[in-house]
Amino acid sequence: MTRHKKTLESSKVLGCVLAGGQSRRMGGGDKSLMDLGGKTMLDMILARLKPQLHDIILNANGDPDRFARFQLPVAADPVGDFAGPLAGVLAGMTYAHNERPDISHVISVAGDTPFFPTSLVSRFCAAVPGDRPVIALASSADKLHPVFGLWPVSLKADLEDWLQSGKTGKVLAFVDCYDSVEVAFDADPDSGLDPFFNANKPDDLSTVRDALSLHSR
């Protein structure tokens, strides 16, 4: 008898936008709140993510009131100060564990990557079984983008122990301890950019603005 994989439903997934970085290469401040001609990076990210997921939170440190207009829960890193993307993933898992026990997985989304795929959630959900813990990571052009991942909430205690014990904050070091799959995505169809192009430096903002003009045509 053929055994069919139980499908993960998007209703069991929480989106967690990692907006809490220090933006050193951008000169400091919140990259996600920088103006890009009438809208912020976070506006663009949420415009892509909200049609894919009903439940979304922001991961950010400091005063959460600066994100008040987005009307989303804001969860700070549970460990360390600006401890990297794994701490943001743990923030999402912790929120789901404490506030939404019906949620089984967290999808992490970088707060400086405004052209990520509109099929991100559906592709991730289709790539993993719904009945056992498997991590999914995004890739494009044969390069992994580990900040974009699907994380079983059942790994919360393991990740918390990992970070509190002072192990490396490198995402792949943690992922290598578990079953995982890679989900490959094509270039953004409107701009031709890598869908995981991230705005790290001031010059990257002009690339985002140029791509925005293509999207608006």
Protein Blocks (a to p, Z undefined) as FASTA:
>chain_A
ZZddddddfklpccdddfkbgolmnogajfklpcehhiafklmmmmmmmmmpmbdcddde
hjfklmmmnopacdddfedjhebjklmmmmmmmmmmmmmmmbmbdcdddfkbfkbcfklm
mmmmmmpcfkbccdddddeehiacfklccddfklmmmmmmmmmnopafbfklmmmmpccd
dddddddfklopafkbccfbfklmmmmmmmmmmmmZZ
